[in-house]
Amino acid sequence: MYYLIIHLYDEGLQEEVMLALTAEGVTDSFVLDAVNVRRVLAFEMPIFAGFRADLDRRRGFAKFIVALVPDKRTVLNIIETLRMSGVDVEDPEVCRFIFFPVESFPV
């Protein structure tokens, strides 16, 4: 079993990601709103207000998608499905995939 974490930075791709997960049978996942720490520093801590000029506008949107998947092949299939649908999975400004083996209880 693998734990898949997707950092999604492009709002227009959320539906594509959800479709790719569903196509691989991954329906028990969680989608969380996220805020980049640079944005928090720039807008909520006056001492770091100078960071505002450095923020990329695309970083305003962020989702944190997590799911348990049965195996590494499933993760790679999800990535390939997104690639085939035109998502630039190689661009860390668009999305980032983190996955690692885990054990779960109850099984």
Backbone as a ProteinNet text record, in pm:
[ID]
protein_1_A
[PRIMARY]
MYYLIIHLYDEGLQEEVMLALTAEGVTDSFVLDAVNVRRVLAFEMPIFAGFRADLDRRRGFAKFIVALVPDKRTVLNIIETLRMSGVDVEDPEVCRFIFFPVESFPV
[TERTIARY]
84.3	0	89.3	44.5	118.8	31.5	96.4	29.2	66.4	-33.2	-12.6	-52.3	36.8	11	30.3	-68.5	-57.9	-70.3	30.3	23	-21.9	-138.9	-194.4	-198.6	-135	-125	-204.7	-269.6	-345.6	-492.4	-575.2	-717.3	-788.8	-749.2	-814	-789.9	-698.6	-665.3	-727.3	-799.3	-855.8	-947.3	-1031.7	-1122.4	-1043.7	-938.8	-855.6	-792.8	-745.2	-682.8	-786	-903.7	-1007.9	-1050.6	-1059.3	-1094.5	-985.9	-859.2	-748.8	-749.1	-774.8	-783.6	-898.5	-1014.3	-1132.1	-1111.3	-1044.8	-1018.7	-934.8	-852.3	-769.6	-835.3	-961.8	-1034.9	-1005.3	-942.3	-909.2	-1019.8	-1114.3	-1227.3	-1229.3	-1148.3	-1141.1	-1019.8	-1036.4	-927	-980.2	-889.7	-926.9	-867.7	-947.1	-902.2	-909.8	-794.9	-786.3	-738.8	-796.2	-745.3	-611.3	-519.2	-386.1	-343	-252	-194.8	-43.6	25.3	170.5	224.9	325.7	381.2	434.8	482.4	528.8	414.7	294.9	178.3	140.5	146.1	115.2	214.2	342.3	443.8	419.6	392.9	379.7	256.1	145.8	20.2	-28.4	25.7	-22.8	81.5	204.1	310.2	376.8	343.7	391.3	542.7	618.8	764.1	811.7	730.5	767.3	690.4	631	550	628.9	758.5	841.3	835.2	793	782.2	668.9	573.9	457	495.8	596.7	638.2	693.4	743.6	804.5	704.9	582.5	486.2	434.9	433	378	226.3	153.1	6.4	-53.1	10.8	-41.9	-38.7	41.3	51.7	-62.9	-158.2	-271.2	-361.9	-368.9	-450.9	-360.9	-406.7	-332	-428.7	-418.6	-495.1	-396.1	-432.3	-353.1	-443.3	-410.1	-493.4	-417.5	-481	-415.2	-503.7	-438	-513	-423.6	-485.5	-418.5	-442.8	-337.2	-349.7	-287	-335.2	-291.1	-144.3	-87.4	50.6	111.9	241.4	313.6	263.8	225.4	175.2	53.6	-33.6	-151.5	-109.5	-10.6	39.9	92.5	173.9	231.6	123.9	19	-93	-166.4	-184.1	-249.9	-167.7	-37.7	50.8	46.4	49.1	46.3	-87.7	-197.5	-329.4	-332.3	-276.9	-272	-182.9	-70	21.5	-49.2	-121.8	-191.4	-305.7	-359.8	-468	-414.6	-282.5	-224	-170.9	-174.3	-123.2	29.4	95.3	241.6	285.7	290.3	323.3	469.9	550.9	693.2	718	618.3	634.6	593.8	689	654.8	570.2	551.7	462.4	317.2	296	162.2	116.3	199.8	165.4	291.7	278.7	389.4	329.7	391.6	345.4	447.5	399.2	483	414.3	488.5	427.8	532.5	485.1	576	497.3	564.9	496.4	457.2	340.1	290.9	221.3	205.5	121.2	2.3	-110.3	-232.8	-300.9	-365.9	-443.9	-574.9	-688.1	-703.3	-681.5	-645	-612.6	-738.5
-117.1	0	124.1	226.8	352.8	468.5	568.3	692	794.5	848	944.6	1083.3	1177.8	1317.9	1397.1	1476.4	1561.9	1706.9	1786.6	1930.9	1987	2045.4	2098	2249.9	2315.1	2460.8	2527	2449.4	2503.4	2465.4	2564.1	2541.8	2471.3	2501.1	2442.1	2293.3	2238.1	2096.2	2007.3	2065.4	1984.7	1874.8	1908	1807.9	1696.8	1732.5	1631.7	1535.9	1590.3	1506.4	1411.9	1463.9	1379.8	1269.8	1302.2	1201.3	1094.4	1135.9	1039.2	945.6	998.9	914.8	815.3	865.1	780.1	672.5	708	610.6	493.3	518.1	411.5	347.9	381.9	321.3	382.5	497.6	565.2	666	625	712.7	754.1	690.9	726.3	816.5	941.8	1037.8	1164.3	1252.7	1377.7	1494	1599.8	1722.2	1833.3	1893	1997	2127.2	2238.2	2368.5	2390.4	2450.8	2474.4	2617.3	2666.2	2798.7	2784.5	2836.8	2831.9	2917.6	2868.7	2939.8	3078.1	3093.2	3225.6	3326.3	3280	3368.4	3408.4	3314	3344.7	3447.8	3425.6	3520.6	3659.1	3664.9	3793.2	3871.9	3802.8	3873.7	3872	3785.7	3777.8	3816.7	3836.6	3876.1	4001.3	4117.6	4244	4250.8	4186.5	4192.8	4134.9	4046.1	3983.3	4041.4	4157.8	4217.3	4234.6	4246.9	4260.8	4139.9	4024.8	3902.8	3910.8	4002	4009.2	4026.6	4106.4	4132.3	4007	3913.5	3792.4	3679.7	3695.6	3586.4	3573.7	3452.9	3422.3	3416	3481	3481.3	3341.5	3251.1	3115.2	3042.1	3087.9	3020.5	3057	3137.6	3171.8	3052.7	2962.5	2842.1	2727	2651.9	2532	2431.3	2308.7	2197.5	2090	2020.6	1911.6	1789.1	1696.9	1578.7	1457.1	1381	1263.3	1140.9	1026.3	902	782.1	675.2	545.8	477.2	427.8	356	218.2	120	-17.6	-45.1	24.9	-7.1	107.2	96.7	200	210.5	98.6	98.2	190.6	190.4	277.8	424.3	458.8	596.5	635.9	549.5	578.9	588.4	507.2	514.8	648.5	696.7	826.1	936.9	933.7	1034.5	1027.2	906.8	890.5	936.3	907.8	953.8	1106.2	1171.4	1317.8	1369.1	1305.1	1344.8	1334.9	1224.9	1203.3	1302.7	1356.9	1454.8	1597.8	1610.5	1741.7	1813.9	1750.5	1813.5	1804.7	1915.6	1917.2	1868.8	1737.7	1678	1697.9	1745	1769	1908	1996	2133.9	2146.4	2172.7	2183.8	2306.6	2397	2510.3	2471.2	2355.3	2305.5	2205.9	2106	2003.2	1929.1	1856.8	1777.1	1650	1536.7	1407.6	1352.8	1313.4	1249.7	1118.4	1009.6	881.2	792.3	712.9	625.4	507.6	394	276.1	297.2	245	255.1	125.4	110.1	3.2	69.7	0.4	58.3	-41	12.3	-71.4	-0.5	-64.8	-204.9	-220.1	-339.3	-368.8	-375.5
0	0	0	-71.2	-80	-33.4	22.8	59.5	-46.3	-113.5	-220.9	-172.4	-193.6	-161.6	-290.5	-324.1	-442.3	-397.2	-429.1	-410.1	-544.4	-548	-672.9	-665.6	-762.6	-762.4	-873.9	-957.4	-1070.7	-1053.7	-1023.9	-996.4	-1110.7	-1233	-1349.4	-1364.8	-1287.1	-1300.1	-1192.7	-1099.5	-991.7	-1045.9	-1141.2	-1198	-1267.4	-1341.4	-1409.1	-1308.4	-1198.2	-1095.3	-1034.8	-1004.9	-945.8	-1042.9	-1171.3	-1271.6	-1283.1	-1277	-1285.4	-1165.2	-1047.2	-927	-940.3	-981	-994.9	-1100.8	-1210.7	-1317.6	-1268.1	-1166.5	-1109	-986.7	-962.4	-851.6	-715.9	-714.2	-588.4	-559	-475.7	-443.9	-297.5	-215.7	-74.1	-53	-92.3	-79.5	-13.1	20.9	85.9	8.5	-5.3	-71	33.3	59	160.9	98	143.1	100.8	168.9	98	152.7	122.2	203.1	183.6	191.7	92.6	91.6	205.1	273.8	388.8	349.5	227	182.6	182	144	142.3	285.3	377.1	517.2	570.3	543.8	589.5	530.6	401.9	332.7	373.2	400	423	567.6	650.5	788	891.5	847.8	940	883	937.7	881.2	858.9	941.4	927.4	793.6	733.6	607.3	487.8	502.5	395.6	266	274.9	155.4	64.3	117.2	36.5	-65.5	-45	-132.8	-279.1	-303.2	-441.6	-509	-430.9	-486.5	-511.5	-465.3	-478	-620.6	-668.4	-800.4	-785.4	-872.6	-863.1	-871.2	-943	-955.8	-822.3	-730.2	-601.3	-507.5	-553.9	-469.7	-445.9	-540.9	-529.1	-486.7	-389.5	-350.1	-288.5	-334	-276.8	-235.3	-131.1	-76.6	-87.2	-176.5	-200.4	-149.5	-62.2	-4.8	-23.2	-44.2	-64.1	-37.2	8.6	14.4	-118.5	-179.7	-306.4	-289.5	-364.5	-340.7	-371.2	-470.9	-508.7	-589.2	-612.8	-687.1	-831.1	-889.7	-1027.1	-1040	-940.1	-941.1	-943	-861.3	-858.6	-996.5	-1054.8	-1186.3	-1294.4	-1283	-1377.9	-1366.1	-1244	-1222.2	-1287.5	-1265.1	-1324	-1476.3	-1530.4	-1676.4	-1734.9	-1665.9	-1711	-1718.7	-1617.6	-1618.3	-1730.9	-1750.1	-1858.3	-1993.6	-2014.4	-2141.8	-2162.8	-2053.6	-2067.9	-2078.4	-2088.9	-2112.4	-1990.4	-1874.3	-1752.6	-1753.2	-1727.6	-1721.8	-1583.7	-1566.7	-1437.1	-1399.6	-1492.9	-1466.4	-1406.4	-1413.1	-1367.3	-1220.4	-1129.9	-987.7	-954.7	-1050.5	-1030.1	-1057.7	-1118.5	-1150.9	-1045.3	-1019	-920.6	-878.3	-770.1	-719.3	-659	-687.7	-637	-538.3	-422.6	-321.9	-287.7	-288.8	-252.5	-188.2	-94.6	-21.1	34.2	54.8	107.2	253.5	289.2	426.9	466.1	594.7	647.2	713.2	712.8	765.2	858.6	962.1	1052.3	1079.6	1073.8	1033.6	883.4	846.4	706.6	624.2
[MASK]
+++++++++++++++++++++++++++++++++++++++++++++++++++++++++++++++++++++++++++++++++++++++++++++++++++++++++++

